[in-house]
Amino acid sequence: MKDQLQKIRGLLNTYHINGYVCKDRKGSIELTAAIKAVYNNKIYVSPQVKKALSPKSQLEIDDYDITLLKMISQGQSQDEISSNLKLKGITPNSLSTIEKRLNKLREQFKANNAIHLVAITKDLGVI
């Protein structure tokens, strides 16, 4: 019942599990629905991860986005991220681009701020 997107995807694709319920406030309620679905030979995945697992998901992110998320999770400011990317030769590395990318990620994950974004992406197993 962990909320990590990569592990969930692996369980579904590799082991062909029939049910997955997230460990959160709605988990115990969803557990009943999951048991009923599995009993009726259906697959049940908690709604909050079902959308993220969808191939048409807007949550598609690339390696650059993951790098930014990791740097934010380490407490780096946008200025520090820009400097560190320049030192490593990673582009784009302008402050403007970093700000735009982080805003895009906050919108995609419906995060209120950088701290919330880090929490959501850690819960989903993105970082």
Backbone as numpy.savetxt, mean C-alpha at the origin, in Angstrom:
# Nx Ny Nz CAx CAy CAz Cx Cy Cz
-4.12 -12.88 9.20 -4.93 -11.68 9.20 -4.07 -10.42 9.20
-2.94 -10.46 8.55 -2.09 -9.27 8.44 -2.53 -8.45 7.24
-2.32 -7.14 7.33 -2.74 -6.23 6.27 -1.59 -5.87 5.34
-0.92 -6.83 4.78 0.19 -6.54 3.90 -0.11 -7.03 2.50
-0.24 -6.07 1.61 -0.69 -6.32 0.25 0.13 -7.37 -0.48
1.45 -7.30 -0.40 2.29 -8.25 -1.13 2.09 -9.68 -0.62
1.97 -9.82 0.70 1.74 -11.15 1.27 0.38 -11.69 0.87
-0.61 -10.83 0.85 -1.96 -11.25 0.46 -1.95 -11.73 -0.98
-1.32 -10.94 -1.86 -1.25 -11.31 -3.28 -0.56 -12.67 -3.42
0.52 -12.88 -2.67 1.23 -14.15 -2.72 0.37 -15.32 -2.25
-0.36 -15.11 -1.17 -1.25 -16.15 -0.65 -2.32 -16.53 -1.67
-2.89 -15.51 -2.31 -3.95 -15.77 -3.29 -3.40 -16.45 -4.54
-2.28 -15.96 -5.04 -1.74 -16.48 -6.30 -0.97 -17.78 -6.14
-0.19 -17.90 -5.09 0.65 -19.08 -4.91 -0.10 -20.24 -4.26
-0.81 -19.93 -3.19 -1.46 -20.99 -2.42 -2.95 -21.11 -2.68
-3.47 -20.21 -3.51 -4.88 -20.24 -3.89 -5.81 -20.32 -2.68
-5.54 -19.45 -1.69 -6.38 -19.44 -0.49 -7.79 -18.98 -0.88
-8.76 -19.36 -0.09 -10.15 -19.04 -0.38 -10.68 -17.84 0.39
-9.98 -17.44 1.43 -10.47 -16.32 2.22 -9.36 -15.55 2.88
-9.55 -14.23 2.93 -8.59 -13.37 3.62 -9.36 -12.25 4.30
-9.18 -12.14 5.62 -9.85 -11.11 6.41 -8.78 -10.27 7.10
-8.91 -8.95 6.97 -7.95 -8.05 7.62 -8.20 -7.98 9.11
-7.12 -7.76 9.82 -7.20 -7.60 11.27 -7.42 -6.12 11.57
-8.67 -5.74 11.67 -9.03 -4.38 12.00 -10.39 -4.37 12.68
-10.98 -3.20 12.81 -12.26 -3.09 13.51 -13.37 -3.90 12.87
-13.33 -4.02 11.56 -14.38 -4.74 10.84 -14.05 -6.22 10.65
-12.86 -6.62 11.06 -12.40 -7.98 10.83 -13.30 -9.06 11.37
-13.79 -8.88 12.59 -14.65 -9.91 13.18 -15.98 -10.00 12.45
-16.47 -8.87 11.97 -17.73 -8.88 11.20 -17.49 -9.55 9.85
-16.37 -9.21 9.21 -16.04 -9.80 7.91 -15.75 -11.29 8.01
-15.28 -11.73 9.16 -14.96 -13.14 9.33 -16.18 -14.02 9.08
-17.33 -13.59 9.55 -18.56 -14.34 9.32 -18.86 -14.43 7.83
-18.75 -13.30 7.14 -19.00 -13.28 5.69 -17.99 -14.16 4.95
-16.74 -14.13 5.42 -15.69 -14.94 4.78 -15.97 -16.44 4.94
-16.37 -16.83 6.14 -16.67 -18.25 6.40 -17.82 -18.71 5.52
-18.86 -17.88 5.42 -20.00 -18.23 4.57 -19.59 -18.34 3.11
-18.77 -17.40 2.64 -18.33 -17.42 1.24 -17.51 -18.66 0.95
-16.55 -18.97 1.81 -15.71 -20.15 1.61 -16.54 -21.43 1.67
-17.48 -21.47 2.59 -18.38 -22.63 2.71 -19.15 -22.84 1.39
-19.48 -21.74 0.72 -20.23 -21.81 -0.54 -19.30 -21.82 -1.76
-18.06 -22.27 -1.55 -17.06 -22.39 -2.62 -16.78 -21.08 -3.34
-16.81 -19.98 -2.60 -16.48 -18.68 -3.16 -15.22 -18.17 -2.47
-14.62 -17.16 -3.06 -13.43 -16.55 -2.48 -13.85 -15.26 -1.79
-13.30 -15.03 -0.60 -13.60 -13.80 0.13 -12.30 -13.08 0.47
-12.25 -11.80 0.11 -11.13 -10.93 0.46 -11.72 -9.66 1.04
-11.18 -9.21 2.16 -11.67 -7.99 2.80 -11.76 -6.86 1.77
-12.84 -6.09 1.81 -13.03 -5.02 0.82 -11.88 -4.02 0.74
-11.26 -3.70 1.87 -10.20 -2.70 1.84 -8.97 -3.15 1.07
-8.72 -4.45 0.95 -7.59 -4.90 0.14 -8.03 -5.39 -1.24
-9.29 -5.71 -1.37 -9.80 -6.18 -2.66 -9.57 -5.13 -3.74
-9.87 -3.88 -3.42 -9.68 -2.80 -4.38 -8.19 -2.63 -4.72
-7.35 -2.72 -3.72 -5.91 -2.57 -3.94 -5.34 -3.71 -4.78
-5.94 -4.89 -4.69 -5.47 -6.05 -5.45 -5.99 -6.07 -6.89
-6.99 -5.25 -7.16 -7.60 -5.21 -8.49 -6.58 -4.80 -9.54
-6.58 -5.45 -10.70 -5.64 -5.07 -11.75 -5.86 -3.65 -12.24
-7.07 -3.13 -12.07 -7.39 -1.77 -12.51 -7.18 -0.77 -11.39
-6.50 -1.18 -10.37 -6.29 -0.32 -9.20 -5.51 0.93 -9.56
-5.89 2.03 -8.96 -5.17 3.28 -9.12 -3.93 3.31 -8.21
-3.68 2.24 -7.48 -2.59 2.22 -6.52 -1.27 1.75 -7.14
-1.22 1.73 -8.48 0.01 1.31 -9.13 1.11 2.34 -8.86
2.20 1.89 -8.32 3.31 2.78 -8.05 4.59 2.12 -8.57
5.58 2.94 -8.83 6.83 2.39 -9.37 7.94 2.45 -8.32
9.13 2.00 -8.71 10.27 1.94 -7.79 10.63 3.31 -7.25
10.50 4.33 -8.07 10.80 5.70 -7.63 9.87 6.10 -6.48
8.57 5.78 -6.64 7.60 6.09 -5.58 7.96 5.36 -4.28
8.36 4.12 -4.40 8.73 3.33 -3.22 9.97 3.94 -2.56
10.92 4.40 -3.37 12.10 5.07 -2.82 11.69 6.30 -2.02
10.81 7.12 -2.59 10.33 8.31 -1.89 9.63 7.94 -0.58
8.78 6.92 -0.63 8.06 6.50 0.58 9.03 6.02 1.66
10.05 5.28 1.26 11.03 4.81 2.24 11.78 5.97 2.87
12.12 6.96 2.06 12.86 8.12 2.57 11.99 8.94 3.52
10.72 9.10 3.16 9.78 9.81 4.05 9.63 9.03 5.35
9.56 7.70 5.25 9.38 6.87 6.45 10.59 6.94 7.38
11.74 7.33 6.84 12.96 7.49 7.64 13.05 8.88 8.25
12.02 9.70 8.03 11.97 11.02 8.62 12.64 12.12 7.81
12.99 11.81 6.56 13.65 12.81 5.74 12.64 13.85 5.23
13.07 15.10 5.21 12.24 16.16 4.65 12.33 16.11 3.13
11.47 16.85 2.46 11.52 16.87 1.00 12.85 17.46 0.51
13.37 18.45 1.22 14.68 19.01 0.86 15.78 17.96 1.00
15.74 17.20 2.08 16.74 16.15 2.30 16.63 15.06 1.24
15.39 14.71 0.90 15.17 13.70 -0.15 15.79 14.18 -1.46
15.53 15.43 -1.81 16.07 16.00 -3.05 17.60 15.92 -3.05
18.21 16.33 -1.96 19.68 16.29 -1.85 20.21 14.88 -1.95
19.58 13.96 -1.23 20.04 12.56 -1.25 19.86 11.91 -2.62
18.78 12.22 -3.31 18.59 11.69 -4.67 19.65 12.23 -5.61
19.98 13.52 -5.46 21.03 14.11 -6.30 22.38 13.44 -6.04
22.69 13.19 -4.76 23.95 12.52 -4.42 24.04 11.12 -5.02
22.89 10.43 -5.08 22.85 9.06 -5.61 22.68 9.03 -7.13
22.50 10.21 -7.74 22.32 10.27 -9.19 20.95 9.79 -9.65
19.97 9.83 -8.76 18.61 9.38 -9.09 17.82 10.58 -9.57
17.18 10.42 -10.71 16.33 11.48 -11.24 14.91 10.97 -11.40
13.92 11.80 -11.35 13.98 13.23 -11.07 14.29 13.48 -9.60
14.95 14.60 -9.36 15.35 14.89 -7.98 15.05 16.33 -7.55
14.28 17.04 -8.38 13.95 18.41 -8.01 12.92 18.42 -6.89
12.98 19.44 -6.08 12.05 19.58 -4.97 10.61 19.62 -5.47
10.39 20.29 -6.58 9.05 20.41 -7.16 8.49 19.04 -7.56
9.32 18.24 -8.22 8.89 16.90 -8.65 8.60 16.01 -7.45
9.44 16.07 -6.44 9.24 15.26 -5.24 7.94 15.64 -4.56
7.69 16.94 -4.45 6.45 17.41 -3.84 5.23 16.93 -4.62
5.29 17.02 -5.95 4.17 16.57 -6.79 3.94 15.07 -6.65
5.02 14.28 -6.64 4.89 12.83 -6.52 4.29 12.43 -5.19
4.76 13.08 -4.11 4.23 12.75 -2.78 2.77 13.16 -2.66
2.39 14.27 -3.28 0.98 14.68 -3.29 0.13 13.67 -4.05
0.66 13.17 -5.17 -0.05 12.15 -5.96 -0.25 10.88 -5.13
0.79 10.49 -4.41 0.69 9.29 -3.57 -0.31 9.49 -2.43
-0.31 10.69 -1.83 -1.28 10.96 -0.76 -2.71 10.86 -1.29
-2.92 11.38 -2.49 -4.25 11.29 -3.10 -4.62 9.84 -3.40
-3.69 9.09 -3.99 -3.96 7.69 -4.35 -4.31 6.85 -3.13
-3.61 7.07 -2.04 -3.82 6.27 -0.84 -4.78 6.93 0.14
-5.35 8.07 -0.29 -6.30 8.81 0.55 -5.72 9.11 1.93
-4.47 9.56 1.92 -3.77 9.88 3.16 -3.92 11.37 3.47
-4.06 11.68 4.74 -4.22 13.07 5.17 -2.91 13.84 5.19
-1.80 13.14 5.41 -0.49 13.77 5.50 0.59 12.70 5.29
1.84 13.12 5.39 2.95 12.19 5.15 2.98 11.04 6.15
2.69 11.34 7.40 2.68 10.29 8.43 1.61 9.25 8.12
0.44 9.72 7.75 -0.66 8.82 7.40 -0.30 8.00 6.17
0.35 8.63 5.18 0.79 7.93 3.97 1.75 6.80 4.31
2.71 7.07 5.17 3.67 6.04 5.58 2.95 4.90 6.29
2.03 5.23 7.19 1.29 4.19 7.91 0.49 3.31 6.95
-0.20 3.92 6.01 -1.01 3.15 5.06 -0.13 2.24 4.21
0.96 2.79 3.68 1.81 1.99 2.80 2.54 0.89 3.56
2.85 1.12 4.82 3.44 0.06 5.63 2.41 -1.04 5.90
1.19 -0.65 6.22 0.13 -1.63 6.47 -0.13 -2.50 5.25
-0.02 -1.89 4.06 -0.26 -2.63 2.82 0.97 -3.43 2.37
2.10 -3.24 3.05 3.30 -3.98 2.69 4.05 -3.39 1.50
3.73 -2.15 1.14 4.41 -1.50 0.02 5.84 -1.15 0.41
6.00 -0.70 1.67 7.35 -0.40 2.17 7.58 -1.18 3.45
